């Protein structure tokens, strides 16, 4: 029999489940960047310009040529370190900037440092064999999609799909240089 108590309990359970899934979705979105990257990105020197093409029509019938709107160029090395420190919050679960290793190697002084060179950190074979230094370009490409840029590395982070977030994080990391 449906009593007021039974209806209240059922409504509470449904609303509670909805609230749980809503909060879990927000928490997941805050912790992990999910996306397929940016379409139309072109690298020119140290600048990454973003272009977004407008659709040309439906079913192949174009009403005119597709147009492109230029987004502001993001210049590596000229990001906002304060904004980068906020975005770096996503990295703090595994990385420190105080010279001590955590799940990942410490990242203070990473700009210009040889890749896979932090003492007392157990790098994957992919990092050990990569070679080169962490240039602005290497950092930008790696932060965009770590698994794709250095296949076989152990980092589970999906990456930072927004060029401005990457530029800001790189500016923050540059500010930590010894």
Buried (B, 14 or more C-beta within 10 A) or exposed (E): EEEEEEEEEEEEEEEEEEEEEEEEEEEEEEEEBEEEEBEEBEEEEBBBBBEEEEEEEEEEEEEEEEEEEEBEEBBBBBBBBEBBBEBBEBBEEBBBBEEEBBEBBBBBBBBEBEBBBBEEEEBBEBBEEBEEEBBBBBBBBBBBBBBEBBEEBBBEBBBBBBBBBBBBBBBBBBBBEE
